């Protein structure tokens, strides 16, 4: 009955294991939470774990509403635009300006 330990990737963290709010993974996490997506869907789109998603949302002082699962047409448009693998540098820059400004370091 040995438990198998899995290594969690350190995405979106600084070298001192603090959340890097300038990292695109974290910015997308906050933005997708603002749209009301499920924590699991946000995790799939950003490459973070579900626990990492919930922690980041809590640290920003927002609530995760969990009412969208990404299946409707408008939701698919948003998830296609804001996926970690599909986001354009221009959109990433715009998101950094929108999301980072209200976060108190």
Backbone torsions as a table, in degrees:
resi	resn	phi	psi	omega
1	UNK	NA	45.4	176.1
2	UNK	-80.2	130.9	178.2
3	UNK	-78.7	137.2	178.5
4	UNK	-86.8	123.2	179.2
5	UNK	-93.7	132.7	176.4
6	UNK	-110.7	143.7	180.0
7	UNK	-87.1	124.9	178.8
8	UNK	-90.2	132.5	178.9
9	UNK	-69.3	146.7	-178.1
10	UNK	-93.6	60.3	-179.6
11	UNK	-80.9	137.9	174.6
12	UNK	76.9	19.5	-179.8
13	UNK	-117.7	154.1	173.8
14	UNK	-81.6	178.5	178.6
15	UNK	-65.0	-25.4	179.3
16	UNK	-94.1	20.0	176.9
17	UNK	63.1	27.6	173.1
18	UNK	-99.0	154.7	180.0
19	UNK	-69.2	126.2	179.0
20	UNK	-92.2	102.7	-174.7
21	UNK	-74.7	-5.8	174.8
22	UNK	-92.5	-7.7	-179.8
23	UNK	-74.1	138.8	-175.4
24	UNK	-62.8	-33.6	178.2
25	UNK	-58.0	-45.4	-178.4
26	UNK	-71.6	-37.9	179.0
27	UNK	-64.2	-44.9	177.3
28	UNK	-63.1	-38.4	179.3
29	UNK	-58.0	-48.6	-179.6
30	UNK	-66.1	-43.0	-178.2
31	UNK	-64.1	-45.1	-179.8
32	UNK	-66.8	-32.5	175.9
33	UNK	-66.0	-35.6	176.8
34	UNK	-62.5	-31.3	177.5
35	UNK	-78.9	-9.0	175.1
36	UNK	89.9	21.7	-178.3
37	UNK	-78.4	157.4	176.7
38	UNK	-60.9	149.8	176.5
39	UNK	-60.5	-38.3	-179.7
40	UNK	-67.3	-39.9	177.9
41	UNK	-65.6	-41.3	177.6
42	UNK	-61.9	-41.9	178.1
43	UNK	-61.1	-43.4	179.6
44	UNK	-64.7	-38.8	-177.6
45	UNK	-76.0	-30.7	-175.3
46	UNK	-98.9	-18.9	-176.5
47	UNK	87.1	2.4	175.5
48	UNK	-85.5	163.9	172.7
49	UNK	-81.7	165.7	179.7
50	UNK	-63.8	-37.9	178.5
51	UNK	-64.6	-39.2	177.5
52	UNK	-64.5	-38.6	178.0
53	UNK	-62.0	-50.2	-178.0
54	UNK	-63.6	-36.8	179.0
55	UNK	-65.1	-44.7	-179.0
56	UNK	-65.1	-40.3	178.9
57	UNK	-65.0	-40.2	178.6
58	UNK	-64.9	-41.3	-178.9
59	UNK	-64.2	-31.1	179.5
60	UNK	-79.9	-13.5	178.8
61	UNK	85.9	23.3	179.2
62	UNK	-111.8	164.0	177.1
63	UNK	-105.0	144.8	176.1
64	UNK	-94.2	116.4	-172.6
65	UNK	-82.4	-28.5	175.9
66	UNK	54.2	49.4	177.2
67	UNK	-115.4	-4.9	178.0
68	UNK	-118.3	132.3	178.5
69	UNK	-106.2	3.8	176.1
70	UNK	85.1	15.2	-175.7
71	UNK	-94.8	-21.4	-179.3
72	UNK	-79.0	162.8	-178.3
73	UNK	-59.6	-48.2	178.5
74	UNK	-61.4	-37.0	179.2
75	UNK	-66.4	-37.1	178.4
76	UNK	-65.8	-36.3	177.4
77	UNK	-62.9	-45.1	-179.1
78	UNK	-65.6	-45.9	-177.3
79	UNK	-67.1	-31.5	177.2
80	UNK	-69.6	-38.0	-178.4
81	UNK	-73.4	-36.4	-172.8
82	UNK	-108.2	20.6	175.2
83	UNK	-72.7	147.2	-176.8
84	UNK	-62.0	-28.2	-179.2
85	UNK	-89.5	-16.4	-173.6
86	UNK	-114.3	-3.5	-175.8
87	UNK	-72.9	140.4	179.3
88	UNK	-88.1	155.8	179.1
89	UNK	-59.8	-34.2	179.1
90	UNK	-64.4	-46.7	178.9
91	UNK	-65.7	-38.6	178.6
92	UNK	-60.8	-42.2	178.2
93	UNK	-64.5	-42.6	178.0
94	UNK	-62.4	-41.6	179.3
95	UNK	-65.5	-39.7	178.6
96	UNK	-58.3	-42.7	-179.9
97	UNK	-66.2	-39.6	-178.2
98	UNK	-71.7	-44.0	-170.7
99	UNK	-85.3	-40.1	-174.6
100	UNK	-71.1	-35.4	-176.1
101	UNK	-54.4	-47.1	-178.0
102	UNK	-78.3	-8.9	-177.6
103	UNK	-83.4	127.2	177.3
104	UNK	-87.6	123.1	179.6
105	UNK	-84.1	NA	NA
